[in-house]
Amino acid sequence: MMNLSVTKKFSAIVFDMDGTLLSTLADISYSLNSVLEEHGYPTHTFEECRIMVGFGMRELVRKALPESAHDDAITEPLLKEMQARYAEHWNDSSRPYEGIADLLNAIDQLGLKKAILSNKPDRFTRQCAEELLAPWKFDVIMGFREGIAPKPDPTGALLVAKELGVEPASILYVGDSGVDMLTANAAGMYPLGVTWGYRPGEELLATGAAKLVSHPTEIIPLITA
Protein backbone atom coordinates (compact mmCIF):
# COMPACT_ATOMS: atom_id res chain seq x y z
CA MET A 1 0.00 0.00 0.00
CA MET A 2 1.65 3.22 -1.17
CA ASN A 3 0.81 6.55 0.38
CA LEU A 4 1.92 9.84 -1.12
CA SER A 5 3.40 12.37 1.27
CA VAL A 6 1.60 15.62 1.94
CA THR A 7 3.94 18.46 1.02
CA LYS A 8 1.57 21.41 0.80
CA LYS A 9 -0.11 23.77 3.22
CA PHE A 10 -3.89 23.60 3.37
CA SER A 11 -6.19 26.57 3.91
CA ALA A 12 -9.36 24.56 4.61
CA ILE A 13 -10.65 21.05 5.22
CA VAL A 14 -13.81 19.55 3.76
CA PHE A 15 -15.21 16.50 5.54
CA ASP A 16 -17.63 13.85 4.46
CA MET A 17 -20.01 13.14 7.34
CA ASP A 18 -21.24 9.53 7.58
CA GLY A 19 -18.36 7.15 8.11
CA THR A 20 -15.89 10.03 8.43
CA LEU A 21 -16.97 12.36 11.23
CA LEU A 22 -19.90 10.37 12.56
CA SER A 23 -20.71 6.70 13.06
CA THR A 24 -24.31 6.65 11.82
CA LEU A 25 -24.78 3.31 10.10
CA ALA A 26 -26.84 1.65 12.85
CA ASP A 27 -29.51 4.35 12.71
CA ILE A 28 -29.53 4.44 8.92
CA SER A 29 -29.79 0.66 8.58
CA TYR A 30 -32.58 0.49 11.18
CA SER A 31 -34.58 3.17 9.38
CA LEU A 32 -34.13 1.39 6.06
CA ASN A 33 -34.79 -2.15 7.23
CA SER A 34 -37.84 -1.33 9.32
CA VAL A 35 -39.54 0.24 6.29
CA LEU A 36 -38.52 -2.61 3.99
CA GLU A 37 -39.85 -5.18 6.44
CA GLU A 38 -43.18 -3.41 6.80
CA HIS A 39 -43.66 -3.63 3.03
CA GLY A 40 -42.60 -7.26 2.75
CA TYR A 41 -39.22 -6.66 1.12
CA PRO A 42 -36.02 -8.46 2.16
CA THR A 43 -33.95 -6.66 4.79
CA HIS A 44 -30.18 -6.29 4.80
CA THR A 45 -27.38 -7.05 7.24
CA PHE A 46 -25.24 -4.34 8.78
CA GLU A 47 -22.40 -5.27 6.45
CA GLU A 48 -24.65 -5.14 3.40
CA CYS A 49 -25.84 -1.68 4.42
CA ARG A 50 -22.21 -0.60 4.87
CA ILE A 51 -21.60 -1.26 1.18
CA MET A 52 -24.82 0.39 -0.02
CA VAL A 53 -24.55 3.72 1.79
CA GLY A 54 -22.69 6.74 0.51
CA PHE A 55 -24.71 7.62 -2.57
CA GLY A 56 -27.62 9.33 -0.81
CA MET A 57 -30.90 8.05 0.60
CA ARG A 58 -32.71 7.80 -2.73
CA GLU A 59 -30.00 5.54 -4.13
CA LEU A 60 -29.83 3.57 -0.87
CA VAL A 61 -33.51 2.72 -1.11
CA ARG A 62 -33.13 1.74 -4.74
CA LYS A 63 -30.12 -0.50 -4.01
CA ALA A 64 -31.95 -2.12 -1.08
CA LEU A 65 -34.96 -3.15 -3.19
CA PRO A 66 -35.12 -6.13 -5.52
CA GLU A 67 -34.42 -5.15 -9.13
CA SER A 68 -38.06 -5.81 -9.98
CA ALA A 69 -39.02 -2.94 -7.65
CA HIS A 70 -36.75 -0.34 -9.23
CA ASP A 71 -39.63 1.89 -10.21
CA ASP A 72 -40.21 5.48 -9.06
CA ALA A 73 -43.77 4.58 -8.12
CA ILE A 74 -42.29 2.22 -5.52
CA THR A 75 -39.02 3.85 -4.55
CA GLU A 76 -40.26 7.40 -3.97
CA PRO A 77 -42.96 6.52 -1.38
CA LEU A 78 -40.50 4.22 0.40
CA LEU A 79 -37.89 6.99 0.38
CA LYS A 80 -40.34 9.34 2.09
CA GLU A 81 -41.16 6.66 4.67
CA MET A 82 -37.48 6.02 5.34
CA GLN A 83 -36.82 9.73 5.77
CA ALA A 84 -39.72 9.97 8.22
CA ARG A 85 -38.39 6.97 10.16
CA TYR A 86 -34.87 8.37 10.16
CA ALA A 87 -36.20 11.69 11.47
CA GLU A 88 -37.33 9.75 14.55
CA HIS A 89 -34.23 7.58 15.01
CA TRP A 90 -31.29 9.53 13.52
CA ASN A 91 -29.57 9.91 16.89
CA ASP A 92 -30.43 6.65 18.65
CA SER A 93 -26.80 5.53 18.49
CA SER A 94 -25.02 7.94 16.11
CA ARG A 95 -21.90 9.49 17.61
CA PRO A 96 -18.62 11.12 16.54
CA TYR A 97 -15.81 8.63 16.04
CA GLU A 98 -13.16 8.38 18.73
CA GLY A 99 -10.50 10.99 18.01
CA ILE A 100 -12.74 13.35 16.01
CA ALA A 101 -12.96 15.79 18.93
CA ASP A 102 -9.17 16.00 19.13
CA LEU A 103 -8.93 16.59 15.39
CA LEU A 104 -11.59 19.31 15.29
CA ASN A 105 -10.04 21.03 18.32
CA ALA A 106 -6.67 21.05 16.55
CA ILE A 107 -8.25 22.51 13.40
CA ASP A 108 -9.85 25.29 15.45
CA GLN A 109 -6.58 26.05 17.23
CA LEU A 110 -4.90 26.43 13.84
CA GLY A 111 -7.67 28.71 12.62
CA LEU A 112 -8.35 26.64 9.52
CA LYS A 113 -11.72 26.83 7.79
CA LYS A 114 -13.73 23.63 7.81
CA ALA A 115 -16.83 22.36 6.04
CA ILE A 116 -19.05 19.30 5.69
CA LEU A 117 -20.18 17.94 2.32
CA SER A 118 -22.53 14.95 2.45
CA ASN A 119 -24.91 13.02 0.22
CA LYS A 120 -27.25 12.78 3.22
CA PRO A 121 -30.29 15.05 2.75
CA ASP A 122 -29.38 18.62 3.68
CA ARG A 123 -31.76 18.89 6.63
CA PHE A 124 -30.38 15.73 8.23
CA THR A 125 -26.79 16.78 7.52
CA ARG A 126 -27.39 20.06 9.32
CA GLN A 127 -29.24 18.40 12.18
CA CYS A 128 -26.45 15.87 12.75
CA ALA A 129 -23.78 18.56 12.63
CA GLU A 130 -25.62 20.99 14.87
CA GLU A 131 -26.43 18.41 17.54
CA LEU A 132 -23.74 15.72 17.38
CA LEU A 133 -20.91 18.12 16.54
CA ALA A 134 -22.28 21.06 18.53
CA PRO A 135 -18.97 22.17 20.14
CA TRP A 136 -17.49 23.03 16.75
CA LYS A 137 -18.57 25.62 14.19
CA PHE A 138 -18.34 24.62 10.54
CA ASP A 139 -18.01 27.44 8.03
CA VAL A 140 -20.13 25.57 5.47
CA ILE A 141 -22.50 22.61 5.90
CA MET A 142 -23.96 21.15 2.73
CA GLY A 143 -26.00 18.00 2.35
CA PHE A 144 -27.82 16.77 -0.72
CA ARG A 145 -30.03 19.47 -2.19
CA GLU A 146 -32.44 18.98 -5.07
CA GLY A 147 -31.04 20.59 -8.18
CA ILE A 148 -27.40 19.95 -7.23
CA ALA A 149 -25.93 16.67 -8.43
CA PRO A 150 -24.78 14.43 -5.57
CA LYS A 151 -21.21 13.28 -5.08
CA PRO A 152 -19.11 12.13 -6.91
CA ASP A 153 -20.17 15.00 -9.17
CA PRO A 154 -17.84 17.85 -8.08
CA THR A 155 -20.49 20.59 -8.25
CA GLY A 156 -21.21 20.53 -4.50
CA ALA A 157 -17.52 20.45 -3.59
CA LEU A 158 -16.81 23.43 -5.83
CA LEU A 159 -19.74 25.33 -4.31
CA VAL A 160 -18.33 24.64 -0.85
CA ALA A 161 -14.91 25.92 -1.96
CA LYS A 162 -16.52 29.08 -3.30
CA GLU A 163 -18.42 29.67 -0.05
CA LEU A 164 -15.23 29.10 1.93
CA GLY A 165 -13.40 31.57 -0.31
CA VAL A 166 -10.59 29.06 -0.81
CA GLU A 167 -9.13 27.66 -4.02
CA PRO A 168 -9.90 23.93 -4.40
CA ALA A 169 -6.20 23.11 -4.71
CA SER A 170 -5.69 24.41 -1.14
CA ILE A 171 -8.40 22.18 0.35
CA LEU A 172 -7.84 18.86 2.13
CA TYR A 173 -10.84 16.63 1.39
CA VAL A 174 -11.38 13.89 3.99
CA GLY A 175 -13.70 10.95 3.32
CA ASP A 176 -14.23 7.24 3.82
CA SER A 177 -15.49 6.09 0.42
CA GLY A 178 -14.64 5.85 -3.23
CA VAL A 179 -17.38 8.40 -3.85
CA ASP A 180 -15.42 10.88 -1.73
CA MET A 181 -12.10 10.20 -3.43
CA LEU A 182 -13.67 10.61 -6.86
CA THR A 183 -15.30 13.85 -5.72
CA ALA A 184 -12.06 15.27 -4.35
CA ASN A 185 -10.11 14.45 -7.49
CA ALA A 186 -12.80 15.84 -9.78
CA ALA A 187 -12.88 19.08 -7.77
CA GLY A 188 -9.10 19.45 -7.70
CA MET A 189 -8.83 18.93 -3.93
CA TYR A 190 -6.36 16.73 -2.03
CA PRO A 191 -8.06 13.32 -1.52
CA LEU A 192 -7.38 11.88 1.95
CA GLY A 193 -9.00 8.51 2.67
CA VAL A 194 -9.92 7.33 6.16
CA THR A 195 -10.15 3.64 6.98
CA TRP A 196 -12.29 3.79 10.13
CA GLY A 197 -15.49 4.28 8.12
CA TYR A 198 -17.60 2.16 5.82
CA ARG A 199 -15.22 1.24 2.97
CA PRO A 200 -11.92 -0.67 2.76
CA GLY A 201 -8.65 1.07 2.04
CA GLU A 202 -8.33 -0.81 -1.23
CA GLU A 203 -11.42 0.96 -2.56
CA LEU A 204 -10.09 4.34 -1.49
CA LEU A 205 -6.76 3.81 -3.22
CA ALA A 206 -8.42 2.45 -6.35
CA THR A 207 -10.56 5.58 -6.62
CA GLY A 208 -7.73 8.05 -6.19
CA ALA A 209 -6.85 8.49 -2.52
CA ALA A 210 -3.46 10.21 -2.27
CA LYS A 211 -2.99 8.99 1.30
CA LEU A 212 -4.76 6.84 3.89
CA VAL A 213 -5.07 7.37 7.64
CA SER A 214 -6.47 4.96 10.20
CA HIS A 215 -7.24 7.36 13.07
CA PRO A 216 -8.46 10.98 13.15
CA THR A 217 -5.43 12.22 15.06
CA GLU A 218 -3.18 11.07 12.19
CA ILE A 219 -4.55 14.03 10.24
CA ILE A 220 -3.20 16.59 12.68
CA PRO A 221 0.46 16.33 11.53
CA LEU A 222 -0.69 16.73 7.94
CA ILE A 223 -2.26 20.12 8.65
CA THR A 224 0.44 21.41 10.97
CA ALA A 225 3.44 20.52 8.78
Order of alpha helices (4+ residues) and beta strands (2+ residues): beta-beta-alpha-alpha-alpha-alpha-beta-alpha-beta-alpha-beta-alpha-beta-alpha-beta-alpha-beta-alpha
